[in-house]
Amino acid sequence: MSIAKRCIRFFISRSSEVGAAFRPMLIAGLTVGRGCKVYNGVRLRVFDGGACSLGDHTVVKRFCEITASGGIVDVGPDSFIGQGSILVGKSRISIRKGCLIAEHVTIHD
């Protein structure tokens, strides 16, 4: 898999429609699977040597924050992350296949 495919960051425009006018940006350590739906206002951040992976067909609703701060955040395929949820990985967070996370949930490790 090319480095460009492994390093995509989505910024969705203010449109309420999923995937409308997204701007892909390269960011090292971020992997986004096929068929992912990332809604507007989502922040995907990777720094300090961290890694973040979104599995195939994962849905990340509006205003979520997923941050890998020197750790690993791994979201399995067919998972759902509800609106306004926050995941911060300083060591390791592993969300398994088909997991549903409700709205406004905060997960830190």
Backbone as a ProteinNet text record, in pm:
[ID]
protein_1_A
[PRIMARY]
MSIAKRCIRFFISRSSEVGAAFRPMLIAGLTVGRGCKVYNGVRLRVFDGGACSLGDHTVVKRFCEITASGGIVDVGPDSFIGQGSILVGKSRISIRKGCLIAEHVTIHD
[TERTIARY]
84.4	0	89.6	56.3	140	130.7	230.9	234.2	116.8	75.9	-37.2	-165.6	-187.9	-308	-304.1	-185.3	-171.8	-182.9	-168.4	-158	-262	-390.1	-494.8	-568.4	-591.1	-668.1	-786.1	-903.5	-1021.7	-1065.4	-1086.1	-1152.7	-1278.9	-1392.7	-1518.5	-1565.8	-1618.4	-1667.5	-1787.8	-1838.2	-1948.6	-2081.2	-2082.7	-2204.4	-2244.9	-2373.7	-2419.9	-2414	-2386.4	-2380.6	-2246.8	-2252.2	-2130.4	-2040.3	-1914.7	-1815.4	-1821.3	-1905.9	-1915.2	-1792	-1722.7	-1609.3	-1502.7	-1462.8	-1356.3	-1222.4	-1127.7	-992.5	-896.4	-842.4	-746.3	-612.8	-552.8	-421.3	-333.7	-208.1	-116.8	-76.2	-78.8	-33.7	27.2	151.2	222.8	158.9	143.6	91.5	-58.4	-129.4	-274.7	-313.4	-394.3	-443.1	-594.9	-655.6	-801.2	-842.4	-928.8	-973	-1073	-1105.6	-1201.6	-1341.7	-1414.7	-1555.1	-1581.6	-1481	-1501.4	-1585	-1668.2	-1746.4	-1704.8	-1644.5	-1598.9	-1680.6	-1759.4	-1850.8	-1779.5	-1851	-1790.2	-1751.6	-1647.7	-1602.2	-1515.1	-1481.8	-1398.5	-1252	-1181.1	-1037.9	-962.3	-877.7	-790.9	-649	-584	-450	-354.8	-234.1	-128.8	-0.5	63	190.1	273	396.9	493.5	514	514.7	540.4	423.2	303.6	184	135.1	30.5	-30.8	-180.6	-257.6	-402.8	-451.8	-543	-594.4	-746.2	-815.5	-960.6	-985.9	-1052.6	-1079.8	-1182.2	-1195.8	-1290.8	-1433	-1506.7	-1648.6	-1676.9	-1578.8	-1598	-1667.8	-1756.3	-1827.5	-1784.1	-1739.6	-1701.9	-1793.4	-1882.2	-1981.7	-1922.3	-2005	-1963.1	-1895	-1797.3	-1729.8	-1653.9	-1615.1	-1531.7	-1386.4	-1309.1	-1164.4	-1098.2	-1007.7	-928.2	-782.8	-712.2	-574.8	-484	-375.9	-271.4	-149.5	-131.7	-23.1	89.3	168.9	277.8	233.3	104.5	51.3	-19.1	-100.9	-171	-320.8	-397	-542.7	-583.5	-641.5	-677.7	-827.3	-901.5	-1045.7	-1072.1	-1133	-1156.2	-1261.8	-1274.2	-1370.5	-1515	-1602.9	-1746.8	-1780.9	-1699	-1724.3	-1794.3	-1851.6	-1924.5	-1880.7	-1843.2	-1806	-1904.9	-1980.5	-2089.2	-2042.4	-2133.9	-2107.3	-2045	-1939	-1876.4	-1788.9	-1761.2	-1676.5	-1529.5	-1451	-1308.7	-1229.7	-1129.7	-1037.5	-896.7	-823.6	-686.7	-597.3	-505.6	-416.3	-274.8	-234.4	-96	-15.5	-83.3	-19	-84.6	-204.6	-275.7	-425.2	-505.5	-650.3	-686.1	-755.8	-796.7	-948.3	-1014.2	-1158.5	-1178.1	-1247.6	-1262	-1365.1	-1370.2	-1461.1	-1606.5	-1680.6	-1823.8	-1861.7	-1770.1	-1796.7	-1878.9	-1973.9	-2054.9	-2023.7	-1978.5	-1948.1	-2052.8	-2120.1	-2229.2	-2176.4	-2269	-2235.5	-2168.9	-2075.9	-2011.3	-1939.6	-1875.7	-1796.6	-1650.8	-1580	-1437.4	-1360	-1259	-1174.6	-1030.4	-963.2	-821.5	-750.2	-623.1	-546.7	-432.3
-117.2	0	124.4	220.8	339.7	426.8	509.3	598.5	696.3	735.4	828.4	764.9	636.3	568.6	546.5	530.5	507.8	636.6	748.9	876.7	975.3	946.9	1037.4	1096.5	1224.4	1291.9	1359.8	1342	1400.6	1525.3	1631.2	1748.5	1766.4	1744.2	1754.1	1900.1	1946.7	2084.8	2099.4	2216.7	2241.9	2187	2128.5	2067.7	1952.2	1929.7	1820.4	1686	1689.2	1566.1	1495.9	1366.6	1288.9	1292.8	1322.9	1317.2	1431.7	1529.7	1641	1728.9	1748.3	1840.6	1815.1	1688.7	1662.8	1694.7	1731.3	1761.7	1663.4	1567.7	1475.7	1545.2	1518.1	1572.2	1456.2	1461.1	1356.9	1379	1273.4	1280.8	1145.7	1145.8	1021.7	949.7	819.2	737.2	718.1	775	761.5	669.9	567.9	474.3	477.5	498.2	501.3	391.8	300.3	187.5	227.8	131.9	155.1	173.7	263.7	283.3	352.5	413.8	487.1	611.7	645.9	768.7	857.1	968.7	1064.3	1191.4	1228.2	1341.6	1473.3	1584.9	1716.4	1742.2	1819.6	1857.1	1754.8	1644.4	1540.6	1583.3	1559.3	1589.7	1459.2	1425.6	1308.5	1360.7	1332.8	1387.3	1275.8	1281.1	1185.6	1265.4	1249.4	1317.6	1241.7	1284	1220.6	1072.5	1038.1	900.4	806.3	859.1	776.3	718.3	635	575.6	562.5	589	578.5	501.5	408.2	326	315.4	346.8	328.6	214.3	109.4	-7.4	21	-73.3	-60.9	-38.9	48.9	75.3	127.1	193.6	256.2	390.4	424.8	552.4	635.2	758.3	852.1	973.9	991.5	1097.6	1234.8	1336.8	1476.6	1508.2	1598.2	1659.2	1561.3	1447.5	1353.1	1396.4	1356.2	1377.8	1243.3	1206.9	1086	1130.3	1113.1	1160.8	1046.5	1027.3	931.6	1013.1	1029.1	1111.7	1021	972.3	882.5	738.7	712.5	577.1	530.8	426.8	367.7	370.1	418.4	410.6	326.8	209.7	114.6	87.6	134.4	114.2	8.8	-101.6	-214.2	-185.9	-276.6	-258.1	-262.5	-196.4	-194.5	-137.6	-47.8	14.4	148.7	198	324.3	405.8	531.4	622.4	738	751.7	849	993	1082.2	1225.7	1277.2	1358	1424.5	1336.1	1214.7	1124.8	1160.9	1127.9	1160.6	1035.4	1002.3	892.4	949.2	929.4	978.2	861.3	824.7	712.6	756.8	741.4	770.4	642	529.7	398.8	315.1	259.6	184	176.7	207.9	188.2	98.3	-11.3	-105.2	-120.6	-78.4	-94.3	-210.4	-314.4	-434.9	-419	-518.9	-522.3	-509.9	-420.6	-406.7	-336.6	-267.5	-199.8	-72.6	-47.7	73.2	159	280.7	374	484.5	508.1	605.5	748.6	842.8	984	1033.4	1127.6	1198.1	1105.2	1002.3	910.5	954.5	950	982.5	858.8	821.5	706.8	753.6	740.1	772.3	646.9	634.8	523.6	577.2
0	0	0	-82	-95.1	30.2	46.7	163.5	159.6	39.8	27.9	79	49.3	96.2	246.9	303	446.3	525.8	458.6	530.7	481.9	503.4	456.4	575.9	569.2	673.2	606	659.9	599.3	676.2	602	655.8	572.7	631	559.1	565.2	454.3	451.2	543.1	555.6	647.1	597.2	481.1	429.7	519.9	537.6	623.1	550.8	422.3	343.8	364.8	388.2	413.2	291.2	314.5	207.8	109.2	132.2	38.7	51	-56.5	-64.7	40.8	58	153.4	90.4	174.1	128.9	192.9	117.1	176.9	200.6	315.3	347.4	393	358.5	400.7	545.3	621.7	759.5	794.9	835.8	864.3	982.1	970.2	1078.6	1077.4	979.1	972.2	857.9	887.9	786.3	788	672.5	660.3	564	609.5	528	421.3	337.9	229.2	283.1	220.6	253.7	386.7	445.9	571.5	546.2	644.2	636.6	752.7	718.7	819.7	799.7	900.6	888.8	916.7	896	914.6	1059.8	1078.2	1210.8	1281.2	1215.4	1276.8	1273.6	1385.9	1393.7	1413.9	1317.2	1326.7	1339.2	1454.7	1477.4	1517.9	1459.9	1493.1	1512.6	1629.6	1651.6	1754.1	1771.3	1861.3	1829.9	1701.7	1660.5	1677.9	1698.3	1715.5	1584.2	1592.2	1473.7	1497.2	1392.9	1399.9	1278.5	1300.7	1192.4	1203.6	1094.7	1086.8	989.6	1035.6	952	843.4	751	640.4	692.4	624.5	649.6	791	850.4	981	962.5	1055.5	1051.6	1171.7	1144.8	1251	1235.5	1332.2	1323.3	1355.4	1343.4	1355	1486.9	1479	1593.3	1683.5	1629.3	1705.3	1697.2	1798.8	1799.3	1823.2	1733	1751	1745.8	1858.8	1871	1912.4	1836.7	1873.3	1912.5	2042.5	2094.3	2143.6	2050.8	2085.5	2105.2	2094.3	2110.7	1984.4	1999.3	1885	1912.9	1816	1820.2	1700.6	1727.5	1622.6	1629.8	1529.9	1523.5	1417.4	1457.7	1367.4	1262.3	1164.7	1056.7	1106.9	1032.6	1058.8	1196.9	1247.6	1377.9	1359.1	1467.5	1466.5	1586.8	1563	1671	1669.1	1777	1784.5	1793	1763.8	1759.1	1887.9	1873.5	1986.1	2073.4	2030.6	2110.2	2094.8	2197.8	2198.5	2232	2149.3	2175.5	2176.5	2287	2297.4	2336.6	2246.7	2271.4	2301.9	2427.2	2464	2474.3	2485.8	2485.1	2374.8	2400.8	2297.5	2329.6	2227.6	2233.1	2116	2144.1	2040.1	2044.3	1939	1925.2	1827.3	1867.8	1785.7	1674.5	1588.1	1473.6	1518.8	1452.1	1475.6	1604.9	1668.5	1795.7	1772.1	1861.2	1855.5	1977.9	1954.6	2063.6	2058.2	2169	2174.8	2160.1	2161	2150.4	2278.7	2265.1	2375.6	2474	2421.9	2502.6	2494.6	2607.9	2610.6	2652.4	2570.9	2601.9	2600	2715.2	2729.3	2776.3	2744.7	2801.8	2884.9
[MASK]
+++++++++++++++++++++++++++++++++++++++++++++++++++++++++++++++++++++++++++++++++++++++++++++++++++++++++++++

